[in-house]
């Protein structure tokens, strides 16, 4: 019977790539390998899975967008807590011709949702979820900073999560994408006290809108009160956009006060564009 492992050199030959390319696949976390003595060894089963992934990647579907199984790889690296490999994978996604929005919403978001599912079904301890969140926060901050454009801004958007809401990864990702699209973003982060959100809405100059993110329906009362108080303040004219995991269905969305319920970034961009034309 042939051994279940082969060396990285043999992998390079089989894949018809330079040894350093095979080494990079390993370093970036696409191809699991273990050092045995002085040699890197790869399980044949892992190589087969990797080759399958590459095959998928080479077969563009849906308008030519590459379909490499990025999200499962991201999930695996986040679960292992491999911060450097997560960063390297993010770089690979972008180098393969995908944009920042694809990286954030089609790779990072499903990976985090899967981690949440594994936690909810008792397959992961919550520390893994905390560690993965920290990794996404830090790596996305490094990647996102490169996409921030300078020049004339379309106006400022205030972003935040209402009192009690700790889920704010989406805020950071949205902020990067909105900045890339030409807005200045003031991101207040998690658990913003109602009065602070109102003060920010009243005091930040050149404000054109407020984006609030909500993941837990139990924070609806705080969100509703925040919206109500903004509507009674000198910032009452500002449009309020609400998005997040808690407003995915119509019944939840119906519990919210006057605001625009937004599903995703393209919808938000379209609404902002409409608002700008009305001004
Ligand atoms: C990471 C995470 C955490 C982290 C948050 C860290 C951080 N810095 O944000 C930590 C560990 C702190 C945490 C804590 C808790 N969490 Co938690 N968490 C998650 C998890 C796994 C991922 C959330 C995430 O970041 N997703 C990635 C982002 C990018 O996706 P997103 O938020 O959905 O945003 C997308 C869209 O919704 C949209 N969007 C979001 N906001 C906005 C805003 C606008 C304006 C627009 C246009 C679009 C938009 O854009 C994004 C891209 O598509 C989810 C699982 C899940 N299914 O969502 C659970 C989840 C949200 N958590 C849950 C729970 C229960 C908790 C805890 C109570 C228990 C716990 N896990 O310890 C606490 C409560 C904390 C609190 N008081 O808020 C539940 C919520 C259930 C519910 N609906 O009530 C979930 C769904 C897990 C589950 N399956 O049960 N959590």
Boltz pocket constraint, residues with backbone or C-beta under 6 A from the ligand:
constraints:
  - pocket:
      binder: B
      contacts: [[A, 104], [A, 105], [A, 108], [A, 109], [A, 112], [A, 113], [A, 114], [A, 115], [A, 116], [A, 117], [A, 120], [A, 126], [A, 129], [A, 130], [A, 133], [A, 137], [A, 164], [A, 165], [A, 166], [A, 167], [A, 168], [A, 169], [A, 170], [A, 171], [A, 173], [A, 174], [A, 211], [A, 212], [A, 213], [A, 214], [A, 215], [A, 216], [A, 217], [A, 218], [A, 241], [A, 242], [A, 243], [A, 244], [A, 245], [A, 246], [A, 262], [A, 263], [A, 264], [A, 265], [A, 268]]
      max_distance: 6.0
